[in-house]
Amino acid sequence: MSIVRYVDKKTGKVLLYESTSYYDPEKKQSRPKRKYLGVEDPETGELIPSTKKPGRKQGSKNLSTQSKKKDDEPDYKLMYETLKKESDKKDAIIKKLESQNKMLHSNLERIKEMIAAALKE
């Protein structure tokens, strides 16, 4: 395992990859597997890690808010209240569906009785 540096000719940035070799039995040669690590800082020479999401920069607002949320304790009270509201809504839907089911069942029983009466005649 080694670190490979590529210089992008268009932008002049130095890209860093972690390279591990493996044997390809089909071609009977050693081949590299590379994993993108990030960009090399031009002034200090240090690695600037990738954000692992294309099109996003490291200093964006999304990352700063995510890191704050990870550091903070989750708001259990808010979570409880939202889950309670969702549970109440689902309970109301279940009660409504149960009453509709009972009504449809009674209608079906009446239809069966009417058919049985019509067949006896």
C-alpha contacts under 8 A as a table, 3 or more apart, distances in Angstrom:
res1	aa1	res2	aa2	distance
1	M	18	E	6.88
1	M	19	S	5.55
1	M	20	T	4.55
1	M	21	S	7.29
2	S	18	E	5.79
2	S	19	S	5.28
2	S	20	T	6.66
3	I	16	L	6.66
3	I	17	Y	5.61
3	I	18	E	4.62
3	I	19	S	5.92
4	V	16	L	5.73
4	V	17	Y	5.11
4	V	18	E	6.20
4	V	19	S	6.47
5	R	14	V	6.36
5	R	15	L	5.68
5	R	16	L	4.78
5	R	17	Y	6.51
6	Y	14	V	5.55
6	Y	15	L	5.09
6	Y	16	L	6.48
7	V	12	G	6.06
7	V	13	K	5.74
7	V	14	V	4.46
7	V	15	L	6.22
8	D	11	T	5.69
8	D	12	G	5.07
8	D	13	K	5.38
8	D	14	V	6.28
8	D	15	L	7.24
9	K	12	G	5.28
9	K	13	K	7.76
13	K	39	V	7.01
13	K	40	E	7.33
13	K	42	P	7.84
14	V	39	V	5.81
14	V	40	E	5.41
14	V	42	P	7.96
15	L	36	Y	7.96
15	L	37	L	7.86
15	L	38	G	6.05
15	L	39	V	4.63
15	L	40	E	6.20
16	L	36	Y	6.42
16	L	37	L	5.57
16	L	38	G	5.52
16	L	39	V	5.83
16	L	40	E	6.73
16	L	47	L	7.74
17	Y	34	R	5.95
17	Y	35	K	5.38
17	Y	36	Y	4.54
17	Y	37	L	5.23
17	Y	38	G	7.26
18	E	34	R	5.45
18	E	35	K	5.09
18	E	36	Y	6.47
18	E	37	L	6.63
19	S	32	P	6.15
19	S	33	K	5.62
19	S	34	R	4.44
19	S	35	K	6.55
20	T	32	P	5.56
20	T	33	K	5.28
20	T	34	R	6.48
21	S	30	S	6.36
21	S	31	R	5.44
21	S	32	P	4.25
21	S	33	K	5.95
22	Y	30	S	5.58
22	Y	31	R	5.42
22	Y	32	P	6.22
22	Y	33	K	7.30
23	Y	28	K	7.07
23	Y	29	Q	5.87
23	Y	30	S	4.38
23	Y	31	R	6.04
24	D	27	K	5.68
24	D	28	K	5.53
24	D	29	Q	5.47
24	D	30	S	5.86
24	D	31	R	6.37
25	P	28	K	4.61
25	P	29	Q	6.92
36	Y	50	S	7.71
37	L	49	P	5.82
37	L	50	S	5.98
38	G	47	L	6.45
38	G	48	I	5.55
38	G	49	P	4.40
38	G	50	S	4.48
39	V	47	L	5.86
39	V	48	I	5.18
39	V	49	P	6.60
39	V	50	S	7.30
40	E	45	G	5.70
40	E	46	E	5.58
40	E	47	L	4.62
40	E	48	I	5.84
41	D	44	T	5.72
41	D	45	G	4.90
41	D	46	E	5.26
41	D	47	L	6.08
41	D	48	I	6.30
42	P	45	G	5.56
42	P	46	E	7.98
50	S	53	K	7.89
50	S	58	Q	7.55
51	T	54	P	7.70
51	T	56	R	6.94
51	T	57	K	7.00
51	T	58	Q	6.14
53	K	56	R	6.09
56	R	60	S	7.05
57	K	60	S	5.62
58	Q	63	L	7.04
59	G	63	L	6.93
59	G	64	S	7.21
60	S	63	L	5.75
60	S	64	S	6.72
61	K	64	S	5.19
61	K	65	T	6.23
62	N	65	T	5.41
62	N	66	Q	6.14
63	L	66	Q	5.02
63	L	67	S	6.10
64	S	67	S	5.23
64	S	68	K	6.33
65	T	68	K	5.11
65	T	69	K	6.23
66	Q	69	K	5.12
66	Q	70	K	6.23
67	S	70	K	5.10
67	S	71	D	6.30
68	K	71	D	5.21
68	K	72	D	6.19
69	K	72	D	5.20
69	K	73	E	7.67
69	K	74	P	7.63
70	K	73	E	7.65
75	D	78	L	5.55
75	D	79	M	6.35
76	Y	79	M	4.92
76	Y	80	Y	5.96
77	K	80	Y	5.06
77	K	81	E	6.23
78	L	81	E	5.14
78	L	82	T	6.21
79	M	82	T	5.32
79	M	83	L	6.09
80	Y	83	L	5.17
80	Y	84	K	5.96
81	E	84	K	5.01
81	E	85	K	6.22
82	T	85	K	5.15
82	T	86	E	6.24
83	L	86	E	5.07
83	L	87	S	6.01
84	K	87	S	5.03
84	K	88	D	6.14
85	K	88	D	5.12
85	K	89	K	6.24
86	E	89	K	5.12
86	E	90	K	6.21
87	S	90	K	5.11
87	S	91	D	6.08
88	D	91	D	5.03
88	D	92	A	6.23
89	K	92	A	5.19
89	K	93	I	6.32
90	K	93	I	5.03
90	K	94	I	6.12
91	D	94	I	5.04
91	D	95	K	6.22
92	A	95	K	5.18
92	A	96	K	6.22
93	I	96	K	5.11
93	I	97	L	6.16
94	I	97	L	5.12
94	I	98	E	6.07
95	K	98	E	5.07
95	K	99	S	6.27
96	K	99	S	5.27
96	K	100	Q	6.30
97	L	100	Q	5.03
97	L	101	N	6.01
98	E	101	N	4.96
98	E	102	K	6.25
99	S	102	K	5.12
99	S	103	M	6.24
100	Q	103	M	5.06
100	Q	104	L	6.12
101	N	104	L	5.15
101	N	105	H	6.03
102	K	105	H	5.02
102	K	106	S	6.18
103	M	106	S	5.21
103	M	107	N	6.22
104	L	107	N	5.00
104	L	108	L	6.09
105	H	108	L	5.04
105	H	109	E	6.27
106	S	109	E	5.06
106	S	110	R	6.29
107	N	110	R	5.10
107	N	111	I	6.22
108	L	111	I	5.06
108	L	112	K	6.20
109	E	112	K	5.07
109	E	113	E	6.25
110	R	113	E	5.08
110	R	114	M	6.19
111	I	114	M	5.06
111	I	115	I	6.17
112	K	115	I	5.13
112	K	116	A	6.10
113	E	116	A	5.05
113	E	117	A	6.08
114	M	117	A	5.08
114	M	118	A	6.09
115	I	118	A	5.02
115	I	119	L	6.13
116	A	119	L	5.18
116	A	120	K	6.35
117	A	120	K	5.25
117	A	121	E	6.66
118	A	121	E	5.46
